[in-house]
Amino acid sequence: MLENISNLKKDVKWLSSQGHSLSHERSLRLLSFSLKQISEQVSVNRLTKEIQNKYPYPWDKDLGLRVMIAHNYGNVKPLQIINIIKNDIPQLEKLLLKMENDLYNKLYYINLDESVN
């Protein structure tokens, strides 16, 4: 997930550096593909209730995004895509980094406990 977010950020940076508008049709196709991949990975169906409860986030919103992009592409508004990239993706990235850090710490302390025993 974090790799796809990183790729999305690189795509935005590259498009901007080349003078391409993010709302141009070709830009939107590229960015929509990345958003679809991200939303498939964080789909509610792939996350346990425990994770959803421990890390509050509108997880079902991402599933809706995937459906919107995959099945209703012609009606996706450029502003929707740009707002998701500017507002939602940074929030999701921050949460995923916290989850990754929590998991790392949990595994570290499990290994530390095992080495003491």
C-alpha positions as CSV (number, residue, x, y, z in Angstrom):
1,M,0.0,0.0,0.0
2,L,2.7,2.4,1.0
3,E,4.6,1.6,-2.2
4,N,1.5,2.5,-4.3
5,I,1.1,5.7,-2.4
6,S,4.7,6.5,-3.0
7,N,4.3,5.8,-6.7
8,L,1.2,8.0,-6.8
9,K,3.2,10.9,-5.3
10,K,6.0,10.3,-7.8
11,D,3.4,10.4,-10.6
12,V,2.0,13.7,-9.4
13,K,5.4,15.2,-9.0
14,W,6.4,14.0,-12.5
15,L,3.3,15.3,-14.2
16,S,3.7,18.7,-12.5
17,S,7.4,18.9,-13.4
18,Q,6.4,18.2,-17.1
19,G,3.8,21.0,-17.0
20,H,0.9,18.6,-17.3
21,S,-2.3,19.6,-15.6
22,L,-3.5,17.0,-13.0
23,S,-7.0,17.5,-14.4
24,H,-6.0,16.6,-18.0
25,E,-7.6,13.3,-19.2
26,R,-4.3,11.4,-19.6
27,S,-3.2,12.6,-16.1
28,L,-6.5,11.5,-14.6
29,R,-6.2,8.0,-16.2
30,L,-2.7,7.5,-14.7
31,L,-3.7,8.9,-11.3
32,S,-7.0,7.0,-11.2
33,F,-5.2,3.7,-11.9
34,S,-2.9,4.3,-8.9
35,L,-5.9,5.3,-6.7
36,K,-7.8,2.2,-7.8
37,Q,-4.8,0.0,-6.7
38,I,-4.6,1.7,-3.4
39,S,-8.3,1.4,-2.7
40,E,-8.3,-2.3,-3.6
41,Q,-5.6,-2.9,-1.1
42,V,-7.3,-1.1,1.8
43,S,-10.7,-2.6,1.0
44,V,-12.9,-3.2,4.0
45,N,-13.2,-6.8,2.9
46,R,-9.4,-7.3,3.4
47,L,-9.2,-5.8,6.9
48,T,-10.2,-7.4,10.1
49,K,-12.7,-5.7,12.3
50,E,-10.0,-5.5,14.9
51,I,-7.8,-3.4,12.6
52,Q,-10.7,-1.3,11.5
53,N,-11.5,-0.5,15.1
54,K,-8.0,0.0,16.3
55,Y,-7.2,2.4,13.4
56,P,-10.2,4.6,12.8
57,Y,-10.5,5.6,9.2
58,P,-13.3,5.7,6.7
59,W,-12.2,2.4,5.2
60,D,-15.5,1.9,3.3
61,K,-14.8,5.2,1.5
62,D,-11.9,3.6,-0.2
63,L,-14.0,0.7,-1.4
64,G,-16.4,3.2,-2.8
65,L,-13.6,4.9,-4.6
66,R,-12.5,1.7,-6.3
67,V,-16.1,1.0,-7.5
68,M,-16.4,4.6,-8.7
69,I,-13.2,4.4,-10.7
70,A,-13.6,0.9,-12.0
71,H,-17.2,1.0,-13.0
72,N,-18.1,4.6,-13.5
73,Y,-14.9,6.2,-14.9
74,G,-16.7,8.4,-17.4
75,N,-18.5,10.2,-14.5
76,V,-15.5,10.7,-12.3
77,K,-14.9,14.4,-11.9
78,P,-11.3,15.7,-12.1
79,L,-11.9,17.7,-8.9
80,Q,-12.8,14.4,-7.1
81,I,-9.5,12.8,-8.0
82,I,-7.5,15.8,-7.2
83,N,-9.2,16.3,-3.8
84,I,-8.6,12.6,-2.9
85,I,-4.9,12.9,-3.8
86,K,-4.4,16.2,-1.9
87,N,-6.6,15.4,1.2
88,D,-7.3,11.7,1.6
89,I,-4.1,10.1,0.5
90,P,-1.9,12.0,3.0
91,Q,-4.2,11.0,5.8
92,L,-4.2,7.4,4.7
93,E,-0.4,7.4,4.3
94,K,0.0,8.7,7.8
95,L,-2.2,6.0,9.2
96,L,-0.5,3.3,7.3
97,L,2.9,4.4,8.6
98,K,1.5,4.3,12.1
99,M,0.2,0.8,11.5
100,E,3.6,-0.2,10.1
101,N,5.4,1.3,13.1
102,D,3.0,-0.4,15.6
103,L,3.5,-3.7,13.9
104,Y,7.3,-3.3,13.9
105,N,7.3,-2.4,17.6
106,K,5.1,-5.3,18.5
107,L,7.3,-7.7,16.6
108,Y,10.4,-6.2,18.1
109,Y,9.2,-6.6,21.6
110,I,8.0,-10.1,21.0
111,N,11.5,-11.0,19.7
112,L,13.0,-9.2,22.7
113,D,10.9,-11.1,25.1
114,E,11.8,-14.4,23.4
115,S,15.5,-13.7,23.6
116,V,15.3,-12.9,27.4
117,N,13.6,-16.3,28.1
